[in-house]
Amino acid sequence: SAIEQHFTMKLSLSLSMPLLFSGWTYMASGVVTCPGGGVCPNANTCCGGVDGDNDNKNGSQPSASFFHGSSCITGKPEDPPGACCSSGGGACGGYYNCKSMPKSKSTEFVCERKPEYSDLPEVGPRILPRLKPCHLEPSALENVYGLPIKKKDDDNDAMWMAPYYSTIPLERLSDDEQSHRIKTVVISVHGSRGNADDYLCCTNSALPHEDQNPAKSSILLLSPWFAGPKDGPISLANTSATNASVLYWRYYAAPMPNWLPFSFRYGADSINGSVSSFTVLDTLLDVILALKLPHLKRIVLTGHSAGGQYTQRWALLSNHSLLTQYEDWVSSSRAATEAKPLPSLRVVVANPKSYCYLDPRRYQQDSQSFQIPSRWEFLMCPLYNEWTWGLDNTSHSLPTPYKTQALHDVGGIAGLVHRFKYRPVVYLSGHMDVLPNGQCMDHIQGPNRRERSRRYYSYLQNAIYTNETRGGKPVHHRVEVPMVHHDHCLLYQSPKGQLALFGNNLDPRGGGRGETGKEQATQHLRSHVRSRRFDQYEHR
């Protein structure tokens, strides 16, 4: 078959590739102390207090008794300071001004790119929605907690620990009042900047207002931190340095075969301790289930950018019971027979640079179908279907013992493909995330992140799971957010982002969408002409 010929050609070819990496700034850990009181994640901009002391001039959030001190505008180290909008509320990132746009019966409050950046579309579209600045008590951003993963070989009393941020430390959930209140757990995975504290803060700002106070919220937020060597020693609030060692992952390219940076995103083992980044998530979920929170109904896992790559690969490979329950649920009506079913799980994959394909086919513009690339395309990009862009395994493959074990456990690639359709995955994409990026392995999936998302979703419906459903419902879902580019805060705060994170109509245990997944995928691909017109207007 054509696929068999692909693998024969793949194994017979051994080529080295020049690797090109675009400019990037690492975000070290730490907090910003705000003049108005409180703290913000590193590289954020502080807005003034919101407890009535300045008539809410920053417009960050409605006045509330649990807000004290400043609120925070997300940012990067290289960005100018953000702007706290005095009219209409909200805030804008450092490359934008607060803008009021009168309409016939109302005024729209947006962010407009500053004139001095008009020739730099890479900073973002011309018009963006306003941000909701985040606010958390200092303890949530200053304290890093340690998740015990496994014992160290050289000392039976010492543990390898994975750092994480949390609105409520897991240890405190043994308290009856705290544990009885939690109904939802949201886990957000950071991108390549390693800014787990910013992800915690942004995700909190995306919650309903009544749930943004951790002391009263029914939602527990967790943000694992896959730290790199440049973060240096990390002090953990719940353990001493004498009996624990923090796990670190590579953030920069290394010699073959470990040549891909940000190794946590594809499940690689840590630099120390030999622990897969996917094992960290498996362990975190085990700990949450072991707490036996009496009213816990739902767990939402989301990751953006490199975190989106992480969550998509984990959803494909993991054998965790929160994922396998969906296969059991469809095949044996487990939900109806089990006395106490597990909490539901939703995996929201947001704006990743690439996806792991399940076979060597990719979308071909000429035929408008999914075919194996031509021999010329293959020679130009021989690693296009290697792990993590696909499931090939040659001498160039990135070493990932977790993936090797997962394939063994299910009897090979066919087993992964069969069970993946049952898993509750939502693909969340910013409509304006259209700047080209990545290497040839990424480009062969599409010219930009949005197009790659559309093509991958169409691939699942029209190439892999043709005429198949997940227990009578579409295979996975896709949500595209208008007016949002590559920004995790705006994406999660948007109405459609809220749908992707919390909407009941995307839950396989609840009602599904009216249209089939195949119909959705076809509409996504056919909308590219209208989308390009919109892009030209927004980026001008």
Protein Blocks (a to p, Z undefined) as FASTA:
>chain_A
ZZlmmmmmmmmpccdddddddddddddedddddfkgpjddehiacdddfehpnoomnoma
ccdfklgcjddddddfkbccddddfehgaaddfkbccdddddfkbccddddddfklmmmm
knocfbdcddddddddfklmmpccdddfbdcfklmkbccddddddfbdfklmmpmklmmm
pmbdcdddddfkopaklmmmmmmmmpcfklmpmklpcbdcdddddddfklopaddfkbcf
klcccddddfbdcddfklbghkllnopacfbhpaafklmmmmmmmmmmmnopaklcbdcd
ddehjlmmmmmmmmmmpccfklmmmmmmmmnommmmpmbacdddddddehifbdcdfbfb
dcdfklopacdddfklmmmmmmlmgcfkbmcdcfkbccdfklmmmmmmnopjklmmmmmm
mpccdddddfklmbceddfklmmnojbfklmmmmmmmmmmmmmmgoiaeehiaehjaddd
ehiacdfklmmmpmklmmmmmomklpfklccdfbdfklmmmmmmmmmmmmmmmmmmmmZZ
